[in-house]
């Protein structure tokens, strides 16, 4: 199995594991919140003097490969959209969201 660009981030893996176990309604509600957060972060970055140039080759390749729907969340429309949306954020923002979700969902 090939490693994804975020596989070395424990909180991301823990968060995805927790998300997988949630019921459908919880996944839908959480997906909406994740997309809202991502859109707020994107809005902040648009206002910056020097916008980021790239999200990186590994992440672009991951987005392309996500069309193959091999991951469990690729088959769940709302969650797939949420994960894709945050995966286009700068790496630090993505990891911060995943860490926040990991803390929140573990409580």
matplotlib code that plots the C-alpha trace (Angstrom):
import matplotlib.pyplot as plt

x = [0.0, 1.3, 1.5, -0.6, 1.0, -0.6, 0.1, 2.9, 0.6, -0.9, -3.7, -5.0, -5.0, -6.8, -9.3, -10.1, -10.5, -13.0, -14.8, -15.2, -17.0, -19.5, -23.1, -24.2, -26.0, -23.0, -20.7, -23.0, -23.1, -19.4, -18.7, -20.7, -18.7, -15.4, -16.2, -17.3, -14.0, -12.0, -13.9, -13.2, -9.5, -9.4, -11.0, -8.3, -5.6, -7.1, -6.7, -2.9, -0.3, 1.5, -0.8, 0.6, 1.8, 1.2, -0.2, 2.6, 2.9, 2.0, -1.2, -2.2, -1.5, -3.6, -6.5, -6.2, -6.1, -9.1, -11.2, -10.5, -12.6, -10.3, -10.5, -13.5, -14.5, -14.3, -17.6, -19.4, -20.2, -20.4, -17.3, -15.4, -16.1, -15.0, -11.8, -11.0, -11.8, -9.4, -6.8, -6.5, -5.5, -1.9, -0.5, -0.3, -4.0, -5.0, -3.0, -4.4, -8.0, -7.2, -5.7, -8.7, -11.0, -9.0, -9.2, -12.9, -14.0, -12.0, -13.9]
y = [0.0, 3.4, 6.0, 9.1, 12.5, 12.7, 9.1, 10.2, 12.5, 10.5, 12.9, 12.7, 8.9, 8.9, 11.5, 9.4, 6.3, 8.1, 9.6, 6.1, 4.9, 7.8, 7.4, 8.8, 11.9, 12.8, 12.5, 14.8, 17.4, 17.3, 17.5, 20.7, 22.2, 21.1, 22.7, 25.9, 26.1, 25.4, 28.2, 30.6, 29.8, 30.1, 33.6, 34.6, 33.4, 35.3, 38.5, 37.9, 40.0, 36.9, 34.0, 30.5, 29.3, 25.5, 22.8, 20.5, 17.7, 14.9, 16.5, 17.3, 13.7, 12.6, 14.7, 13.2, 9.7, 10.3, 10.0, 6.3, 6.1, 3.6, 5.2, 4.5, 8.2, 8.6, 6.6, 9.0, 12.1, 14.7, 13.5, 13.1, 16.7, 17.9, 16.0, 17.2, 20.7, 20.8, 18.9, 21.9, 24.1, 24.7, 21.7, 23.4, 24.4, 20.9, 19.4, 22.0, 21.1, 17.4, 17.9, 20.0, 17.3, 14.6, 16.5, 17.3, 13.8, 12.2, 14.1]
z = [0.0, -0.9, 1.8, 1.4, 2.1, 5.5, 6.6, 8.9, 10.9, 13.8, 14.5, 10.9, 11.0, 14.4, 13.1, 10.0, 12.1, 14.4, 11.4, 9.9, 13.0, 13.2, 12.1, 8.7, 10.2, 12.3, 9.3, 7.3, 10.0, 10.6, 6.9, 6.6, 9.6, 8.0, 4.7, 6.5, 8.4, 5.2, 3.4, 6.2, 6.1, 2.3, 2.6, 5.1, 2.8, -0.2, 1.9, 2.5, 0.7, -0.6, -1.5, -1.4, -4.8, -4.5, -2.3, -3.5, -6.0, -3.5, -2.6, -6.2, -7.1, -4.1, -5.3, -8.8, -7.4, -5.2, -8.3, -8.1, -4.9, -3.1, 0.3, 2.5, 2.7, -1.1, -1.3, 1.2, -0.8, 2.1, 3.8, 0.6, -0.3, 3.1, 3.0, -0.5, 0.5, 3.4, 1.5, -0.8, 2.1, 3.0, 4.8, 8.2, 8.0, 7.0, 9.9, 12.4, 11.4, 11.7, 15.2, 16.3, 15.0, 16.8, 20.1, 19.7, 18.6, 21.4, 24.1]

ax = plt.figure().add_subplot(projection="3d")
ax.plot(x, y, z, "-o")
ax.set_aspect("equal")
plt.show()
